[in-house]
Amino acid sequence: SKAFTTAPAGSTSIFRRLPAMSFTFLAKSLAYSWKMSFAGQVLWKRRLVVCAFDTIGAAIAPVATEAKTTQISIAPVGVPPDQERWVFRLPQGFTVMAFPIIEHMKKTGVKTVGFLGYTDAYGESWLKEFTAQGEKAGIKVVAAERFARSDTSVTPQALKLVSANPDAMLIVASGSGAAMPHKAVIERGFKGKVYQTHAAATPDLVRIG
């Protein structure tokens, strides 16, 4: 929509019209962000110009910090301490998201977990946080396998995880991409519990899975 190519009049935030937000709007917002970064200047007087996804947010963060420009992230992106001042995340952090999963595992007697997640920063952050919280709760990651967002199959990874015979599997992926690894471990004979993360909660996952 053409109305989304600029910030709403009188607004200090590009998220003022969040209910009507579309992928087109987000893509255009990101394009403005990159243009601002490479030019080394602020395009909008309000100095609130950056909108980022997952790993893109981590890439933009250093530039936004150098330009002293506030970054709004729609993903719980992880950045170095010196860049934290300029990053504001809309969702909960990985610590908060991992907590209820760990708690449910404790209540249901899960002691061992197989991890299957993205190879990028999103997957790495989840593995790091889940492993740390899991160890404190007496839950051990006995096997960890990774895959790229563009992969169309995770058969080798699924076979390794199933052979490790964990009590549960944790799938770390987003949207429709979370269905493929989930189905892979089930099709390879896994009978235990399968957990997904917040990023998987989309209509696409239900439709494909």
Secondary structure by P-SEA (a helix, b strand, c coil): ccccccccccccccccccccccaaaaaaaaaaaaaaaaaccccccccccbbbcaaaaaaaaaaaaaacbbbbbccccccccccccccccccccccccaaaaaaaaaaacccbbbbbbbccaaaaaaaaaaaaaaaaacccccbbbbbccccccaaaaaaaaaaacccbbbbbbccaaaaaaaaaaaaaccccbbbbccccccaaaaaac
